[in-house]
């Protein structure tokens, strides 16, 4: 079984939490199903779940280098130079991380939904939308790369 779930903001990508935060269990009532990878608590978007351990391993294990695509809204105007640095690799505390592919989007994609609570916008600071593809899945990797 493979389940696609649109994980909301401020929901953990797991089924339990000792701190009482919302988890996948608040939305998904299927037994013996597990998230393939994870999204940060402060991120929202597609997360896949399965009851197939082999499939989970093939999609989540870094040795298989499965591409994952993320959309990110970043403060400031994204430049070609900044994107080139991400393609070549940026040094993080746990090693170098590279974007397999990255591009600047002309505007916020139409399919992006309103978030509750809304994203805080600062009037004097422009933002850019980027689409970044990575084939790892380190903790908060995309946030740290930006």
C-alpha positions as CSV (number, residue, x, y, z in Angstrom):
1,X,0.0,0.0,0.0
2,X,1.2,3.5,-0.8
3,X,-0.5,6.6,0.7
4,X,0.1,10.2,-0.4
5,X,-0.6,12.7,2.4
6,X,-0.4,16.5,2.3
7,X,1.3,17.1,5.6
8,X,0.1,20.4,7.2
9,X,2.4,23.0,8.9
10,X,3.1,22.1,12.5
11,X,2.4,18.4,12.2
12,X,5.1,15.9,13.0
13,X,6.0,13.3,10.3
14,X,5.6,10.5,12.8
15,X,2.7,8.8,14.6
16,X,3.5,9.6,18.2
17,X,4.8,12.6,20.2
18,X,5.5,12.8,23.9
19,X,5.0,16.6,23.8
20,X,1.4,16.5,22.6
21,X,1.9,18.0,19.2
22,X,-0.1,17.0,16.2
23,X,1.2,13.9,14.4
24,X,0.3,11.8,11.4
25,X,-2.0,9.7,13.7
26,X,-4.3,12.7,14.0
27,X,-5.0,12.4,10.2
28,X,-4.2,8.8,9.2
29,X,-6.1,5.9,10.8
30,X,-4.4,3.1,8.8
31,X,-2.6,0.6,10.9
32,X,1.0,-0.6,10.3
33,X,1.9,2.2,7.9
34,X,5.1,4.3,8.1
35,X,6.3,7.5,6.6
36,X,8.9,7.3,3.8
37,X,11.3,10.0,4.9
38,X,10.0,13.1,6.7
39,X,9.2,16.7,6.5
40,X,10.2,19.1,9.2
41,X,7.5,20.1,11.7
42,X,7.6,23.7,10.3
43,X,7.2,22.5,6.7
44,X,4.2,21.3,4.7
45,X,3.7,19.2,1.6
46,X,3.6,15.7,0.2
47,X,4.7,12.9,2.3
48,X,4.5,9.2,1.2
49,X,3.6,6.4,3.6
50,X,3.7,2.7,3.1
51,X,3.4,-0.7,4.7
52,X,6.1,-2.1,2.4
53,X,9.5,-2.1,4.1
54,X,11.3,-2.8,0.9
55,X,9.7,0.1,-0.9
56,X,10.4,2.4,2.1
57,X,14.1,1.4,2.0
58,X,14.4,1.9,-1.8
59,X,12.9,5.4,-1.6
60,X,14.4,6.7,1.7
61,X,17.9,5.0,1.9
62,X,20.5,7.6,0.7
63,X,22.5,4.9,-1.2
64,X,19.7,4.8,-3.8
65,X,19.9,8.6,-4.4
66,X,16.2,9.1,-5.1
67,X,15.5,12.7,-6.2
68,X,13.2,14.7,-4.0
69,X,11.8,18.0,-5.2
70,X,11.1,20.9,-2.8
71,X,9.6,24.3,-3.2
72,X,11.0,27.0,-1.0
73,X,10.2,30.6,-0.4
74,X,13.4,32.4,0.6
75,X,14.0,35.9,1.8
76,X,15.7,38.2,-0.8
77,X,16.0,37.9,-4.5
78,X,17.5,34.6,-5.7
79,X,20.3,35.1,-8.2
80,X,22.0,32.8,-10.7
81,X,25.2,33.1,-8.7
82,X,23.5,31.9,-5.5
83,X,21.9,28.9,-7.4
84,X,25.3,28.0,-8.9
85,X,26.8,27.8,-5.4
86,X,24.0,25.4,-4.4
87,X,24.7,23.3,-7.5
88,X,28.4,23.2,-6.7
89,X,27.8,22.4,-3.1
90,X,27.5,24.3,0.2
91,X,29.4,23.2,3.3
92,X,27.1,22.2,6.2
93,X,28.1,21.0,9.6
94,X,27.5,17.4,8.5
95,X,29.3,17.7,5.2
96,X,28.8,19.2,1.7
97,X,25.3,19.3,0.2
98,X,24.6,19.8,-3.4
99,X,21.4,20.6,-5.3
100,X,20.9,18.1,-8.2
101,X,18.8,20.7,-9.9
102,X,17.6,24.2,-8.8
103,X,15.7,26.9,-10.5
104,X,14.1,30.3,-9.7
105,X,10.4,30.4,-10.2
106,X,8.9,33.5,-11.7
107,X,6.2,33.7,-9.0
108,X,4.6,31.6,-6.2
109,X,3.1,28.5,-7.8
110,X,-0.7,28.7,-8.2
111,X,-1.2,25.4,-6.4
112,X,0.4,26.7,-3.1
113,X,-2.4,26.9,-0.6
114,X,-2.9,29.5,2.2
115,X,-1.1,28.4,5.3
116,X,-2.6,28.7,8.8
117,X,-1.1,30.6,10.4
118,X,-0.1,32.7,7.4
119,X,3.6,33.1,6.5
120,X,4.9,36.3,8.0
121,X,5.8,38.8,5.2
122,X,8.2,41.6,5.8
123,X,7.2,44.6,3.6
124,X,10.8,45.8,3.0
125,X,12.3,42.4,2.2
126,X,11.4,40.8,-1.1
127,X,11.1,37.0,-1.4
128,X,11.8,34.5,-4.1
129,X,10.5,31.0,-4.9
130,X,12.9,28.3,-5.8
131,X,12.5,24.7,-6.8
132,X,15.3,22.6,-5.5
133,X,16.0,18.9,-6.2
134,X,18.2,16.9,-3.8
135,X,18.9,13.2,-3.6
136,X,19.8,13.0,0.1
137,X,17.5,13.6,3.1
138,X,19.5,15.0,5.9
139,X,17.8,16.7,8.8
140,X,16.5,20.2,7.7
141,X,18.8,19.9,4.7
142,X,17.0,22.3,2.3
143,X,16.6,24.9,5.1
144,X,20.2,24.7,6.0
145,X,21.3,24.9,2.3
146,X,19.4,28.1,1.8
